[in-house]
Amino acid sequence: MAKIGKKGSYSYKPVKLNCGRATIPSGDELEITVGDQENGEKEADLHFGLYEVWSGKWKGGLIIKKAEVIKKP
């Protein structure tokens, strides 16, 4: 799951996690649209995390070893 800013809306891909290493999302792209800073949108920080489905809360503590962020044309 990823979102723009601390209070932004999020985009996600469901992934079933097992013990060990995992590639998230597994083969599918997760596309996040960032607001246009030239038009007054201040939040440009990209936050990655986990969402606890049963409580509906954003979970911290995710360790990201590598993230590739690509600007689309």
N, C-alpha and C positions, 0 to 999 in steps of 0.2 A: 504494500500500500504506500502511496506517496501523496503528499498534499503540498500546496503552496501556502506558505506562512503558517503561523501557529493556529489560526482560526479558520483557515481556508477549507474548502471542500476537498474531498479526497477522491482518488481514482484507485482501483484495485484490480487484481487478478487473483482468484482463489487458487491456493496451492496447498497440497497435502504434504506436510512436513514429516520426515522420518528422522531417525537419529543419523548423525553424520553430516557430510557436506551436501548442499543443495544449491541449484541455480534457480534464482527467483527473478522474474517469472520463468518457468522452464520452457524456453524456446519461443514464447509469445512476447511481443513487445508490450510494454506498459506505457501508454502515451499520456503525458500531462501537459495541459495547455497553461502557459504562464501568461499573466496579464501584461498589457503593454505599459511599460514604465513611462514612456513618453506621454501617455494619456492620463497620468496621475495615479496609476496603480503602484503603491509603495512596496508591497510584499513580493519579493522575488526569491526568497529562500525556499529551497526544496527540502521537505522533511520526509524521511523514510521511517516506517515503523510497522507495527503489528496491531491489529484490531481484534479485541476480544469479543467474539460474536455473542456469547451468552450474557455479557454484562453491558455491551454497547459502548465500551470505553477504549480509547486510544492507549496502547501499551508502549512503554518505553523500554530501553534496555536492549534493543536490537543492535548487534555488532555487524557492521557492513565492512567486508574486506575489500570490495571493489564495486564501484558504481560508474556506469558509463552514461553520461548525459550528452545527447546529441541535439543540436538545433536543426529542426527541419526547415527546408527551403520554403 
